[in-house]
Amino acid sequence: MKEISAGGVVYRLLPDGRTEVQMIQDRYGKKTLPKGKMEPGETIEQTALREILEETGIEGKIVASLEQVKYQYNHAVHGTIDKEVHYYLVEATGGDLQAQIEEIRGVEWLDPLEAWSRQREQGYANNDSVLKKALDALRIEVE
């Protein structure tokens, strides 16, 4: 069985010229990026923007495609699931930051270097390259 999800690295430009990046804390306490399953009739891009809005309260527009992450997990009923997650770089255009408490524990705006640090220390390893590509696209250097 195959499952397709989409989400993104959401950023915003502040009036003083600084950039902030959004990260969520999932139900397992890990730092991660908003994402969710595609619904019937949606494009992958629509899924990414809907999931970001649902999980974080932020509306956005897709700026670039970042990466597809593929992995497998075991589902109690359906067995092995081939998971494919499409990530985009998304510029925040509106909304109010608010975590969808049914799905996640929290959401916050972070300085990009702080976001990178938290990803490396508290995130899922398969998101390292996603966040790195987003920061590269935003011309923010990290090690």
URBEL-V972010 format. One record per pair of residues at least 24 apart in sequence whose ideal C-beta (glycine too) atoms are under 10 Angstrom apart, sorted by sequence separation. I is the first residue (numbers start at 0). J is the second residue. D is the distance in whole Angstrom. If there is no record, write none. Layout:
I_J_D, I_J_D
//
This chain:
8_32_6, 9_33_7, 33_57_8, 43_67_9, 63_87_7, 64_88_8, 65_89_9, 115_139_8, 6_31_9, 7_32_7, 8_33_9, 62_87_7, 63_88_4, 114_139_9, 115_140_10, 116_141_9, 6_32_5, 7_33_7, 33_59_10, 61_87_5, 62_88_5, 63_89_9, 111_137_7, 115_141_4, 6_33_5, 7_34_8, 60_87_10, 61_88_7, 62_89_7, 63_90_10, 112_139_8, 114_141_9, 115_142_8, 5_33_10, 6_34_3, 23_51_10, 59_87_9, 61_89_6, 62_90_5, 111_139_5, 112_140_9, 5_34_6, 6_35_7, 25_54_10, 59_88_10, 60_89_7, 61_90_8, 110_139_10, 111_140_9, 112_141_7, 4_34_5, 5_35_7, 21_51_8, 59_89_4, 60_90_6, 111_141_8, 112_142_10, 4_35_6, 5_36_9, 23_54_6, 58_89_9, 59_90_6, 60_91_9, 4_36_5, 5_37_6, 23_55_7, 57_89_8, 59_91_5, 60_92_5, 3_36_7, 4_37_7, 21_54_10, 22_55_10, 32_65_10, 58_91_7, 59_92_6, 60_93_10, 2_36_6, 3_37_5, 21_55_6, 34_68_9, 57_91_5, 58_92_5, 59_93_8, 2_37_8, 57_92_8, 58_93_4, 59_94_8, 5_41_9, 21_57_7, 32_68_10, 51_87_9, 55_91_9, 57_93_8, 58_94_4, 5_42_9, 7_44_10, 47_84_10, 56_93_10, 57_94_4, 58_95_10, 3_41_10, 5_43_5, 9_47_10, 21_59_9, 47_85_7, 51_89_6, 56_94_5, 57_95_8, 4_43_9, 5_44_7, 9_48_10, 46_85_8, 47_86_8, 48_87_8, 55_94_8, 56_95_5, 57_96_6, 3_43_7, 5_45_8, 6_46_8, 7_47_5, 43_83_9, 47_87_5, 51_91_9, 55_95_9, 56_96_6, 57_97_9, 86_126_8, 5_46_4, 6_47_5, 7_48_8, 43_84_10, 44_85_8, 48_89_7, 52_93_10, 55_96_6, 56_97_4, 84_125_9, 88_129_9, 4_46_7, 5_47_4, 6_48_9, 9_51_6, 43_85_5, 47_89_7, 52_94_7, 55_97_7, 56_98_8, 84_126_9, 86_128_9, 87_129_10, 3_46_8, 4_47_9, 5_48_9, 6_49_10, 7_50_8, 8_51_10, 44_87_7, 51_94_9, 54_97_9, 55_98_7, 56_99_8, 86_129_5, 5_49_9, 6_50_5, 7_51_6, 43_87_9, 48_92_10, 54_98_7, 55_99_7, 86_130_9, 88_132_8, 89_133_9, 5_50_7, 6_51_6, 44_89_10, 54_99_5, 84_129_9, 88_133_5, 4_50_8, 5_51_9, 9_55_7, 11_57_8, 36_82_10, 37_83_10, 53_99_6, 86_132_8, 87_133_9, 88_134_10, 52_99_9, 54_101_10, 55_102_10, 86_133_8, 88_135_10, 90_137_10, 6_54_8, 9_57_6, 11_59_9, 36_84_10, 37_85_9, 53_101_10, 54_102_6, 55_103_8, 88_136_5, 6_55_10, 9_58_10, 10_59_9, 35_84_9, 50_99_9, 53_102_8, 54_103_6, 57_106_8, 88_137_8, 9_59_6, 34_84_6, 53_103_10, 55_105_10, 56_106_8, 34_85_9, 55_106_5, 57_108_9, 7_59_7, 10_62_9, 32_84_9, 34_86_7, 50_102_9, 54_106_7, 55_107_9, 33_86_10, 34_87_10, 55_108_10, 70_123_10, 7_61_7, 8_62_10, 32_86_7, 7_62_9, 8_63_10, 51_106_10, 68_123_9, 70_125_6, 5_61_10, 7_63_10, 33_89_9, 69_125_9, 7_64_10, 8_65_7, 32_89_10, 68_125_5, 7_65_7, 8_66_10, 68_126_7, 6_65_10, 66_125_9, 66_126_9, 68_128_8, 68_129_7, 5_67_10, 6_68_10, 66_128_6, 67_129_10, 65_128_9, 66_129_5, 3_67_10, 4_68_9, 35_99_10, 65_129_6, 66_130_10, 33_98_10, 65_130_9, 66_131_9, 33_99_9, 65_131_9, 66_132_6, 35_102_8, 65_132_5, 66_133_9, 1_69_10, 21_89_9, 64_132_10, 65_133_6, 33_102_9, 63_132_9, 2_72_9, 21_91_7, 33_103_8, 63_133_9, 65_135_10, 62_133_9, 65_136_7, 2_74_9, 19_91_9, 31_103_9, 33_106_8, 63_136_6, 0_74_8, 24_98_8, 26_100_10, 62_136_7, 2_77_9, 21_96_8, 23_98_7, 26_101_9, 29_104_10, 30_105_10, 62_137_9, 0_76_10, 23_99_9, 26_102_7, 27_103_10, 28_104_7, 0_77_5, 25_102_8, 26_103_6, 27_104_9, 28_105_10, 30_107_10, 0_78_7, 2_80_5, 3_81_10, 4_82_7, 5_83_9, 6_84_7, 7_85_9, 8_86_7, 9_87_9, 10_88_7, 11_89_10, 12_90_8, 25_103_6, 26_104_6, 0_79_8, 1_80_7, 2_81_7, 3_82_8, 4_83_7, 5_84_7, 6_85_8, 7_86_6, 8_87_8, 9_88_8, 10_89_7, 11_90_7, 12_91_9, 23_102_9, 24_103_6, 25_104_7, 30_109_9, 0_80_5, 1_81_5, 2_82_5, 3_83_5, 4_84_5, 5_85_4, 6_86_6, 7_87_4, 8_88_6, 9_89_5, 10_90_6, 11_91_4, 23_103_5, 24_104_4, 25_105_9, 0_81_7, 1_82_8, 2_83_7, 3_84_8, 4_85_7, 5_86_7, 6_87_8, 7_88_7, 8_89_7, 9_90_8, 10_91_7, 11_92_9, 23_104_8, 24_105_4, 0_82_10, 1_83_7, 2_84_9, 3_85_7, 4_86_9, 5_87_7, 7_89_4, 9_91_6, 23_105_7, 24_106_8, 32_114_10, 6_89_9, 7_90_10, 22_105_9, 23_106_5, 24_107_8, 22_106_7, 23_107_8, 30_114_8, 11_96_10, 21_106_6, 22_107_6, 21_107_7, 22_108_8, 30_116_10, 31_117_10, 32_118_9, 9_96_10, 20_107_10, 21_108_6, 22_109_6, 30_117_5, 31_118_8, 19_107_9, 20_108_7, 21_109_8, 29_117_10, 30_118_6, 19_108_4, 20_109_6, 29_118_10, 30_119_9, 18_108_10, 19_109_6, 20_110_8, 30_120_8, 31_121_9, 32_122_9, 19_110_7, 20_111_5, 22_113_9, 30_121_4, 31_122_6, 32_123_9, 18_110_8, 19_111_7, 20_112_9, 22_114_5, 29_121_6, 30_122_4, 31_123_6, 34_126_10, 17_110_8, 18_111_6, 20_113_8, 21_114_8, 22_115_10, 24_117_9, 28_121_8, 29_122_6, 30_123_8, 17_111_9, 19_113_9, 20_114_4, 29_123_6, 31_125_10, 32_126_6, 13_108_9, 19_114_8, 20_115_8, 22_117_6, 31_126_6, 34_129_10, 18_114_10, 22_118_7, 27_123_10, 30_126_9, 9_106_9, 11_108_7, 20_117_10, 24_121_8, 25_122_10, 29_126_9, 32_129_7, 10_108_9, 20_118_9, 25_123_9, 31_129_10, 32_130_7, 9_108_9, 22_121_9, 31_130_10, 22_122_8, 30_130_10, 10_111_8, 32_133_9, 8_111_10, 10_114_9, 22_126_10, 8_114_9, 22_130_9, 8_118_10, 20_130_8, 20_133_7, 20_134_8, 18_134_9, 20_137_8, 8_126_9, 18_137_6, 20_139_9, 6_126_10, 18_138_9, 8_129_7, 18_139_7, 7_129_9, 8_130_6, 6_129_9, 8_131_10, 10_133_7, 8_132_8, 9_133_9, 10_134_9, 8_133_4, 12_137_9, 7_133_8, 8_134_8, 10_136_9, 10_137_6, 8_136_9, 8_137_9, 10_139_9
//
